[in-house]
Amino acid sequence: MGGAAVDDGPTGVKAPDGGWGWAVLCGCFVITGFSYAFPKAISVFYKELIQEFGVGYSDTAWISSILLAMLYGTGPLCSVLVNRFGCRPVMMVGGLFASLGMILASFATSIIQIYFTTGVITGLGLALNFQPSLIMLNRYFDQKRPLANGLAAAGSPVFLSCLSPLGHVLEHEFGWRGGFLILGGMLLNCCACGALMRPLQPPKKPVDQEEPSSKVVEKKPKRKLLDFVVFKDRGFLIYAIAASIMVLGLFVPPVFVISYAEHLGNSDTNAAFLLSILGFVDLFSRPTCGIIAGLKWVRPHCVYLFAFAMVFNGVTDLVGSMSVDYTHLVIFCVFFGISYGMVGALQFEVLMAIVGTEKFPSAIGLVLLMEAMAVLVGPPSAGRILDATQKNYMFVFMVAGSQVTLSALVLGFGNFFCIKKKHEEPKKEVDASPAELLLIRKRPESSLMLSSEVEQFLKEDTEKNGEVNMNPETCV
């Protein structure tokens, strides 16, 4: 058996846009579903945890908060590990961590132990799976990448609609300890998904070219574990700032919409059904948006489509803040599901388009770190607003909508006014290698013959040159 290949994205390897890439897409679908749905799905066990350990709801809510903080905040660590060891081993180790955390949590005797096991260990395991899966998806798809991102992002609503009912069944049949143990076993599927992330191999060369090629490999520069050069890219800076502002309000409505419905006098069942509506619409919105983003006339302007999706989401929050009955909330969830799915399908596609394949592992880690700070501030700040206004949900939704709309303005206007296209670079400088340019600069002026001199020579001595001046292939 040969040695393991580190998937450092070898140059010259074209994305297959299919083939084994569809297996990678299936793995990314599962990983995305676990990463986004799991922190919400374990909330069904909170009532039993409150009774078991004698804590409040705010104490148990920290479990999901720590999970999300680890998912986003460990982005740079994931980037370093991926650049050092490759995506496949990092994901398989992450699957073991995710499973181990839930299994250890089933034996916990205090809420602090659950913070450490479910929050820190499982959260780290999911983070070690989520980011590498996106990196591999970016390497396997190029022309079909918007569609691939949309299909992979659809794993979030699918798993949320499955894990939440499953959690209720496990809680009823086995209690929270048995439920945690079974969920820990399910998370071992992340290891199987990691095994699907086969590194891209460069094309095979003839035998007579293998020996010279080995010299080129030896001179290959060492890759940086975390490349901060992306901060010199204006497009990346604008995207990172806009994404951080967006996250402040993006996750607030799904958290508070059930409480909003109950505040208006609706039953628990009807209130919970709103999330089902949101998830169902979200499920179809993500792949549909991926198809639209992949169109030839849309893809070059994908960043503005992303800005439109953010405006759509923000305006939906602002209009939804004026809901006064259950019908209004149902309409709000339909439009929020459409806009939320568009944002979910485009956020990483736009980042891939901005920074490129080589810088994407570092870029996504740094962006997730910036978003982690906003994730920790967003929902608690909305809760403080809710307490200060005596449970007036209108202000909560208005603030969330304003934040998402502001992020859209930052992204759209920032790209329109601050990003300059470099059309003035001549083609000769792009096509020539650095070595060729150096030889041209060092060449004496006497050795360079201008085209005007050649033309004059052909005109003056046509007898010696025959019909060469009439040949369109040689005439200058």
N, C-alpha and C positions, 0 to 999 in steps of 0.2 A: 504494500500500500504506500502511496505517495504521501508527502508531507502536507499539512494543512495550509491552504492558501489564505492569506489575509486579504480581505476584500477592501483594499485601499483605493478602489476606483482606478484601475490602470488606464493610462491614457491610450487612445487609439481603439478602445473597445466601444463599439456602437451599441446603444440600448436596443435590445431585440424587439421591444414593443409587442411581446407575446411569448409564445413558447413556455418556458419555465416561469416567465414573468406572471402568468396567471396563477401559478401555485404560490408565488410570492404575494400576489394580491389577496389570495384566500387567507394566508397567514396574517397579513396586515389587517384584514377585515376582522379577524378574531381578536387580535391584539388591541385594535382600536375599540372594539366593543367592550372588552374587559377593562381597559384603562379608563374610559369615560363613564361606563355604566356601573362599575363596581362600587365606587364611593357613594353613589346614590342608592344602590340596591341594598347595601347592608344597613340602611336606615330602618328597615322593617324590623330589625332586632333590637331597636333602641328601648322599646317598652320593657322587654324582658331584662335588659341590662340595667335599666333604672330600678327595677324591683330587686334584682340580684345584688347590686352593690349599693343601693340606697343613695343614688346621685340624682341630679336634675337633668332635664333635657339639654340644657346648654352644655353640661359636662359630656354627655354622649355625642353631641354634635361636633365636638372637637375631633372625634375619630375620622369623620369624613374630611374635615378641614386639614388634618395632618396628612391624610392620604393625598389630597390634591396638592398640598404644599410640597410633598416629596415628588409627586409626578412632575410638577413644573420646576421646582427649585433645584433639582439635581441634574438639570440640563447640561451644564458645563462638565460635570463628572461623567455623564454618559458620552459626551463628545470626546473626552480624553480617552476613555476606555475603548470606544469604537475605533478611534484613530490608532490606538496601540495594539488591540487584539483582533479587531474585526467585528462585524455585526453578529455572526452566527454564535460564537462562544459567549459573547456578552448577553445575548437573548436567552440562551439556554441556562446560564447561571441566574439570570433575572427570573426565569420561570421557577427555579428552585427556591429563590428567596421569597417570591410571591406566595408559593404554596406553603413554605415553612412558616411564614408569619401567621397565616390563618390557622394552621395546625397547632402552633404554640398558643395562639389566642384561645383555643378551645379548652386549655388547661389553666387559664388565667384566674387569679383569685382577687384581683383588684382592677379598677378602671385604668390605673396607671400602666399596668402590664399590657392592657389592650392598646393603649396609646402607642406603646413601644412595638408590640408585635404586629397588630393590624395596621397601625398608622405608619410606623417607620419602616419595618422590614418588608411588609407587603407593598407599601407605597414605593419603596426603592426597587423592589422586584418588577412592579408594573412599569416604572420609569425606564429600567434597563431593557424593557421589551418595546415600549412605545416608540421611542426616538429611533433606535436602529431599524425598526420595521419601516418607518417613513424614509429613512436613508436608502434602504434597499429598493423600495418602491420607486424612488427617484432615479436609481441607477438602471432599473429594468425597463422603464417606460420613458419615452421622449415625446413622440407625436401623439400617443394616446394617454399621456400623463394626466390631463385634466379629467378624463373619464375614469382613469384608475384611482385618482384621488377621491373622486365623488363616490365610487363604489366602496372604497375602503372606509370612507367616513360614514357610510351607511351602517357600519357595524355598531355605532353608538346607539341609535334608536332601536335597532333590532335586539341587541343584548339587554337594553333597559326594559323593553317590553317583555322579555323572557325571564330575566334574573329577578325582577321584583315579585312576580307571582310565584316563582320558584322559592324565593326567600320566605314567603308566607307559608307555603306548604312545608318547607323544612322546619320552620319555627313551630308549626302546629304538631308535626309528627315526631321530631327529634329534639326540640328545644334549641336554644341558641348555641349550646356547645356542640351538639351534633350537626347543626346547620353550618357552623364555622368549619368543622372538620370536613364535611362533604364539599363545601366551597373551596377549601384548600386543595382537595384532590382534583377538583375541576380546573384549578389554576395550573396544574401540571401540563395542561394542554398548551400552555405558553412555550414549554420546552419543545413540543412537537412543531409548533409554528416557527420556533427559532431554527430547527433543523431544516426547514424549507428554504431558509435564506442562503442559498448556494452562491458563493462569490462568482462574479463574472470573470471569465478567463479570456486573456488576449488570444487573437487568432493564431493558429499553429503556422509556423514558418517552415520552409524546406530545410532539409538536414544540413545543406551546405551553408545556410545562413544562421544556424544555431550558435556556432562558436563566436562569430563577431558580435552577435546580439548579447552574449553574456557580458562583454565588456561594457556595453551600454547600461546594463542593469547595475553593474558595480558602481557606476558614476551617478546613479540616481540619488538626488538630494534627499536627506532625511525629512520625513513629513512632520509638521508641527502637531503636537497633541491638541492644542487649542489655539486656533488662529484668530487673533484679535484684529487682524488687518481688515476684517469685514466692517469695522467701525469707520474706516476711511471711505466706505461706499455710502454716498448720499441716499441712495435708494433704500439700503438696509437701515440706516438711521431713521428715515421717515417711517418705514414700516414698523420698526421696533417701538417707536414712540406712539404711533397710532394704535398698534396692537395692545400696548399696555393700558392706554386710555379705554379702549374698547372692552377689555376684560373686566374693568371696574363695574360696568353695568350689564354686560352680556348675560351673566349667569343669575342675575337678581330675579327677573320675572319667573323663571321656572321654579325657583325656591319659594316664592311668596304667592304664586297664583292660587294654590290650594287654600292657603289661609285667607286670601282675598275672597274666594268663593264662599268659604264658611262664614266670613264676616258679613257677607250679604244675606245670610240666612239659608244657605243651601246645605244639604245633607253631606256627610262624609263621602258617601259613594259617588254622588254627583260631582263633588269637588275633585276626587281622585280621578274621575273619568276625564277631566280636562287634560291631565298629563298624557293620557292614552291618545287623545285627539292630537295633541301636540307631537307626540312621538310618531304617530301614523303618518301625519303630513310630512314631518321631517324625513321619514324613511324614503319617500318618493322625491322629495325636493333635492336631496344631495346628488344622486346619480343624474337627475335631469339637469341640474346646474352644471355638472361635470361635462355632460354632452354639449351643452351650449358653450361652455368655456373652451371646448376643443375645436369649435368652428374656426375656419381659416381667417375670417374677417373679425372674429371676436378675440382670439387668443393674443394677438399683439397688444390688445388694450385690456387685458385681463385684470390689471390693477384697478382700472376704473369700474369694471364690473363688480369687483370686490368692494370698492367704495360705495357703489350703488346698493349693494346688499346690506352694508352697514347703515346707510341712510334709511333704507326700507325697514330694517329692524328697529332703529331708533324712533322713527315716526310711528311705527306700530305700538311701541311702548307709550309714547305720548298720547296717542288716541285711546289706547286701552286703559289709561289712567282715569278716563271719564266713564268707565263701565258702571252701570247701576243695577244690572240684573244678570242672570245666568246666561241668557242668550248673547248678550254683549261679550261675556267672557269666552263663550264658545267661538264666536267670530274672531276675537282677539287671538285665541290659541291657534286657529287655522292660519292666519296671516303671520303670526309669530313663528309657527312651524316652518312656513315657506322661507322666511327671511333667515331664520336660525340655521336651516339646512344649507342655504346658499353660503352663509358665512363659514360654516363647517367644511363645506366642500372646497372653498377657495383659499382659505387662510394659508395652508401650507403650499398649495400650488403657486400662489403669488410669490411666496418666499423663495421657492425653488427657481422661479423665473428670474428673480432679482439677483440672487447671489451665484447661481450656477451649481453644478454637481459637486465640484471640488470643495467649495467653501460651505456647502450646505450642512455637513455634520457640525461644524463649529457654530454656524449661524443659528441653527435651530436650538442648540443648547443655550446660547446667550439670550435668545428671544424668550425661551421658556423660563429662564431665570428672572427676567424682567417682568414677565407675566405672573410669576409666582407671588411677587410682592403685591400686585394688584388683586390677585385672587384672595389673598388673606385679608385685604382691606375692604373689598367690595361688599360682600354679604353682611359682615358685621356693621359696616357703616350704614347700610340700608336698615338693619335692625335698630340702630340708634335713632335714625330718622323716624322710624315707626313708633318707637317709644316716646320720642319728643313731641310727636304730633297726635298722640293718643290714638294710635291705630288708624291713621288716615293713609290708606294705601295709595291714594292719588299722588302724594308727594314722592313716595318711594318709586313708583313707576315713571314719574316725570323726571326725577334725577337720573334714573337708569337710562331712559331714552335720550336725555341730553348728553350724557357721557358717550354713548355709542354714536350719536350724530356728530359730536365734536370730533371723535376719532376718524369718522369718514371724511370730514372736512380737512383734517390734517393730512390724511393719506392722499386725497384727490388733488387738493391745491398744492400740496408739497411736491407731488410728482409733476404737476403741470408747470409750475413756475421754477422749481429748483433743479430738475433733472434736465441736463442739456445733452442732446444727441451729437455725437462727434462725426459729422459728415466731412469735415475738412481734411481728414487724414487720407493721403493718396494711396491708391491700391498697391503701388510698388513697395511701399514701406510695410504694408501688411503681409504681402506675399513673400517678401524676402526674409530669410533667416538672419539672426544677429551676426553669424559668421560671415555671410555674404555681404551684409552692409559694411562690416569692418574691412573686408577686402576691397570693396569699392572705394571707401574713404581713403585707404592707404595707397591705392593705385595712382601713379603719377599722371598729371594732366596730359602729358604727351602721348600716353598710351590710349587715351580715350579719343575715339573718332566720332565726330558729330555726324548726324544724319545728313546735314547740308553738304559736308565734305564728300560723303559717299555719293550723293546725287550728282555733285559737280564732276566727280571722277568718271561716273558712268556716262555722262553727257559728252565729256571731252575725248574719251578713248573708246568709242563704241566698236571700232574695228577689232581691238584686242579682246574685248569682252563679248563679242558676238552679239547674240540677241538677249543677253542677260538682263539688259535694261527693260526689255519688253515682257519679261516673265513676271507675272503678278506675285509669285511666291518669293521672289528675291528682290524685286524692285522696292526701294524705300519710298 
